[in-house]
Amino acid sequence: MTATTKKTEPEAFNGAMVIGVDPAPKNGLDWFDGTGWGHVPPANARSKVKDWIDRGFLIAWDAPLYCGFAPDHFYRRPIEVFFQNGAPKRAIGLGCNVGSYSGLQHWTISQVALGWPRPAGMTPTRSSPSIQLHRKIDNAQVTSPGVVEVHPAIAIFVILGGRPVPIYKGKKKERHQLWSRLEKSGCPVQLNKKRKKERIAVDDHDALDASVAWWCAHSAWHGQALVLGDTSTGGFVVPATESAEMWQDRFREFASAQEADV
């Protein structure tokens, strides 16, 4: 993260105890709490997440956390099949890269810090953390401690009304333009005018992803989020926009058609 101002501990934002986290096994956790950005080294990820949960935070985690117990869900989940095969790439944009559940590198740090991912019905081992994963949250306030799964690029897609998301990783100009569009689309926190120094943080795609993850958790906290996908097989928590509802319906139609073909 290249943020000018880094925090050591998160705090509430207008009463909402939420954190957006972009995890990486090598670099650790980049996080945003609505007031600033922070970083946690990989070795401290487990203890820090436990502390956040003990303090009452809802955490939006940018990595796969849950799947159904059917064997075909172990490789990739229906929501991933939809965005890989069912949704035209030209519609969602090259910036929306949805990888398969089993093949993403977040597995290790997510397991260590959260005790997730794990399939439906599996219980954590004695040595694993036991952190609640909120899944059934459509338009219901989620204010209890725990974690929700998010995909920032997909969240950006629905926040922007279903407009294609450009590649923003490694592209400073595109990130600035993208963040300006997000601010105009109802972002709960404005970072670009009176707080110019903190806006530098969006120059880093990890900080941008953490910020959008926070927006998803903030929406869930206020009962303004939905799960894009299937709560029984896995999905992404996104702000409940008209575009999100439309793509949720498209996913359900796609999933129903896939089941009919089996």
C-alpha positions as CSV (number, residue, x, y, z in Angstrom):
1,M,0.0,0.0,0.0
2,T,1.3,3.5,-0.8
3,A,-1.1,5.5,1.3
4,T,0.3,8.7,2.7
5,T,-1.5,8.3,6.0
6,K,-1.5,4.9,7.6
7,K,-3.5,4.0,10.7
8,T,-2.5,1.4,13.3
9,E,-6.1,0.6,14.5
10,P,-9.5,0.9,12.9
11,E,-12.3,3.0,14.3
12,A,-16.0,3.3,13.8
13,F,-17.3,5.5,10.9
14,N,-20.5,7.3,11.9
15,G,-21.3,4.5,14.3
16,A,-20.7,1.7,11.8
17,M,-18.1,-0.8,13.0
18,V,-16.9,-2.1,9.6
19,I,-13.6,-2.8,7.9
20,G,-12.8,-3.6,4.3
21,V,-9.8,-6.0,3.9
22,D,-7.7,-6.9,0.9
23,P,-5.7,-10.0,1.9
24,A,-2.6,-11.4,0.3
25,P,-0.5,-14.3,1.6
26,K,2.8,-12.6,0.9
27,N,1.9,-9.0,1.7
28,G,-0.6,-9.4,4.5
29,L,-3.8,-7.4,5.0
30,D,-4.5,-3.9,3.6
31,W,-7.5,-2.4,5.3
32,F,-9.8,0.6,5.3
33,D,-12.3,1.7,7.9
34,G,-13.9,4.8,6.3
35,T,-11.4,7.2,7.9
36,G,-8.1,5.9,6.7
37,W,-6.0,2.9,5.6
38,G,-3.8,0.5,7.5
39,H,-1.7,-2.6,7.0
40,V,-1.2,-5.9,8.9
41,P,1.8,-8.1,8.2
42,P,1.0,-11.8,7.4
43,A,2.4,-13.0,10.7
44,N,0.0,-10.8,12.6
45,A,-3.1,-11.5,10.5
46,R,-4.7,-14.0,12.8
47,S,-4.3,-12.1,16.1
48,K,-5.3,-8.8,14.5
49,V,-8.5,-10.3,13.0
50,K,-9.4,-11.9,16.3
51,D,-8.9,-8.5,18.0
52,W,-11.2,-6.8,15.4
53,I,-13.9,-9.4,16.0
54,D,-13.6,-9.1,19.8
55,R,-14.1,-5.4,19.4
56,G,-17.3,-5.9,17.4
57,F,-16.2,-5.2,13.8
58,L,-17.9,-6.5,10.7
59,I,-15.2,-7.4,8.2
60,A,-15.6,-7.5,4.4
61,W,-13.0,-9.9,3.1
62,D,-11.8,-9.9,-0.6
63,A,-11.4,-13.6,-1.1
64,P,-13.5,-16.8,-1.6
65,L,-14.8,-18.1,1.8
66,Y,-17.6,-20.6,1.3
67,C,-18.9,-23.2,-1.2
68,G,-21.6,-25.8,-1.3
69,F,-20.8,-29.4,-0.5
70,A,-21.4,-30.7,-4.0
71,P,-18.1,-31.9,-5.5
72,D,-18.4,-29.7,-8.6
73,H,-18.4,-26.7,-6.3
74,F,-14.9,-27.5,-4.9
75,Y,-13.3,-26.3,-8.1
76,R,-15.5,-23.3,-8.9
77,R,-18.8,-22.2,-7.6
78,P,-21.9,-21.3,-9.6
79,I,-21.3,-17.5,-9.2
80,E,-17.8,-18.0,-10.7
81,V,-19.2,-20.1,-13.6
82,F,-21.6,-17.3,-14.2
83,F,-19.1,-14.5,-14.5
84,Q,-16.6,-16.7,-16.4
85,N,-19.0,-18.3,-18.9
86,G,-22.5,-16.7,-18.6
87,A,-21.7,-12.9,-18.4
88,P,-20.1,-11.4,-21.5
89,K,-16.7,-10.0,-20.8
90,R,-17.5,-7.0,-22.8
91,A,-20.4,-6.3,-20.4
92,I,-18.5,-6.5,-17.2
93,G,-15.2,-5.2,-18.4
94,L,-11.6,-6.5,-18.4
95,G,-11.1,-5.1,-14.9
96,C,-13.5,-7.8,-13.5
97,N,-11.4,-10.9,-13.1
98,V,-13.3,-13.7,-11.3
99,G,-11.1,-16.6,-10.6
100,S,-12.1,-20.1,-9.6
101,Y,-12.7,-20.9,-5.9
102,S,-10.0,-23.5,-5.6
103,G,-7.3,-21.8,-7.5
104,L,-6.8,-18.5,-5.7
105,Q,-3.8,-17.7,-3.5
106,H,-5.9,-16.2,-0.7
107,W,-6.6,-19.7,0.7
108,T,-3.7,-19.8,3.1
109,I,-4.0,-16.4,4.8
110,S,-7.8,-16.7,4.9
111,Q,-7.6,-20.0,6.6
112,V,-5.1,-18.8,9.1
113,A,-6.9,-15.6,9.9
114,L,-10.6,-16.7,9.7
115,G,-10.9,-20.5,9.6
116,W,-12.5,-20.0,6.2
117,P,-12.8,-21.1,3.4
118,R,-14.5,-24.4,4.0
119,P,-17.4,-26.2,2.4
120,A,-21.0,-26.3,3.7
121,G,-21.4,-28.4,6.8
122,M,-17.8,-28.6,7.7
123,T,-16.9,-27.4,11.2
124,P,-13.6,-25.7,12.1
125,T,-10.8,-27.8,13.7
126,R,-9.9,-27.2,17.3
127,S,-6.9,-25.1,16.2
128,S,-8.9,-23.0,13.7
129,P,-10.5,-19.7,14.4
130,S,-14.3,-19.8,14.7
131,I,-15.5,-16.6,13.1
132,Q,-19.0,-16.2,11.9
133,L,-19.5,-15.9,8.2
134,H,-22.6,-13.9,7.3
135,R,-24.3,-15.2,4.2
136,K,-28.1,-14.5,4.3
137,I,-28.1,-10.8,4.5
138,D,-30.2,-9.4,1.6
139,N,-31.5,-6.0,2.7
140,A,-31.1,-7.0,6.4
141,Q,-28.9,-5.1,8.8
142,V,-25.8,-7.0,9.7
143,T,-24.3,-5.3,12.8
144,S,-22.9,-8.3,14.7
145,P,-19.2,-9.2,14.5
146,G,-18.2,-11.5,11.7
147,V,-17.1,-11.6,8.1
148,V,-18.7,-11.3,4.7
149,E,-17.2,-12.3,1.3
150,V,-16.8,-9.6,-1.3
151,H,-15.4,-9.1,-4.7
152,P,-14.5,-5.4,-5.1
153,A,-14.3,-5.4,-8.9
154,I,-17.8,-6.9,-9.2
155,A,-19.0,-4.5,-6.5
156,I,-17.6,-1.6,-8.6
157,F,-19.4,-3.1,-11.7
158,V,-22.9,-2.9,-10.0
159,I,-22.2,0.4,-8.2
160,L,-21.5,2.0,-11.6
161,G,-24.8,0.7,-12.9
162,G,-23.5,-2.3,-14.8
163,R,-21.0,-0.4,-16.8
164,P,-17.8,-2.2,-17.8
165,V,-14.9,-1.9,-15.3
166,P,-11.6,-1.0,-16.8
167,I,-8.3,-2.6,-15.8
168,Y,-7.2,-0.6,-12.8
169,K,-4.4,-2.7,-11.3
170,G,-1.1,-1.2,-12.3
171,K,-2.8,1.8,-13.9
172,K,-2.7,5.0,-11.8
173,K,-4.7,7.2,-14.2
174,E,-7.5,4.6,-14.4
175,R,-7.6,4.2,-10.6
176,H,-8.0,8.0,-10.2
177,Q,-10.7,8.1,-12.8
178,L,-12.5,5.1,-11.4
179,W,-12.5,6.5,-7.8
180,S,-13.9,9.8,-9.0
181,R,-16.7,7.8,-10.7
182,L,-17.3,5.9,-7.5
183,E,-17.5,9.1,-5.4
184,K,-20.1,10.4,-7.8
185,S,-22.1,7.1,-7.5
186,G,-22.9,7.5,-3.8
187,C,-19.7,6.5,-1.9
188,P,-20.4,7.1,1.8
189,V,-17.0,8.8,2.2
190,Q,-15.4,11.4,0.0
191,L,-11.6,11.3,-0.3
192,N,-10.7,13.6,-3.0
193,K,-11.3,17.2,-2.0
194,K,-10.6,18.3,1.5
195,R,-8.5,15.3,2.2
196,K,-6.2,15.2,-0.8
197,K,-3.3,13.6,1.0
198,E,-5.4,10.5,1.9
199,R,-6.6,10.3,-1.7
200,I,-3.1,9.2,-2.7
201,A,-4.0,5.9,-1.1
202,V,-6.2,5.0,-4.1
203,D,-3.0,5.1,-6.2
204,D,-2.5,1.5,-4.9
205,H,-5.0,-1.0,-6.2
206,D,-4.9,-2.9,-2.9
207,A,-6.1,0.2,-1.1
208,L,-8.8,0.8,-3.7
209,D,-10.0,-2.8,-3.3
210,A,-10.0,-2.4,0.5
211,S,-12.0,0.8,0.2
212,V,-14.6,-0.8,-2.0
213,A,-14.8,-3.8,0.3
214,W,-15.5,-1.4,3.2
215,W,-18.3,0.1,1.2
216,C,-19.8,-3.3,0.8
217,A,-19.6,-3.9,4.6
218,H,-21.0,-0.4,5.3
219,S,-23.9,-1.2,3.1
220,A,-24.5,-4.5,4.9
221,W,-24.3,-2.8,8.2
222,H,-27.1,-0.4,7.2
223,G,-29.3,-3.1,5.6
224,Q,-28.6,-1.9,2.0
225,A,-26.7,-4.9,0.6
226,L,-27.5,-8.2,-1.1
227,V,-25.6,-11.4,-2.0
228,L,-24.9,-11.6,-5.7
229,G,-24.8,-15.4,-6.1
230,D,-26.3,-18.2,-4.0
231,T,-26.2,-18.2,-0.2
232,S,-26.0,-22.0,-0.3
233,T,-23.1,-22.2,-2.7
234,G,-21.3,-18.9,-2.2
235,G,-21.6,-15.3,-3.5
236,F,-20.4,-11.7,-3.2
237,V,-21.9,-9.1,-0.9
238,V,-22.5,-5.9,-2.9
239,P,-24.4,-2.7,-2.3
240,A,-28.1,-3.2,-3.2
241,T,-28.3,-1.1,-6.4
242,E,-30.8,-1.6,-9.2
243,S,-27.9,-3.0,-11.3
244,A,-27.1,-5.5,-8.5
245,E,-30.7,-6.7,-8.4
246,M,-30.7,-7.1,-12.2
247,W,-27.6,-9.1,-12.2
248,Q,-28.8,-11.2,-9.3
249,D,-31.8,-12.1,-11.4
250,R,-29.6,-12.9,-14.4
251,F,-27.5,-15.2,-12.2
252,R,-30.5,-17.0,-10.9
253,E,-31.8,-17.6,-14.5
254,F,-28.3,-18.8,-15.5
255,A,-28.1,-21.1,-12.5
256,S,-31.5,-22.6,-13.1
257,A,-30.6,-23.2,-16.7
258,Q,-27.4,-25.0,-15.6
259,E,-29.3,-27.2,-13.3
260,A,-31.9,-28.1,-16.0
261,D,-29.0,-29.2,-18.2
262,V,-27.7,-31.7,-15.7
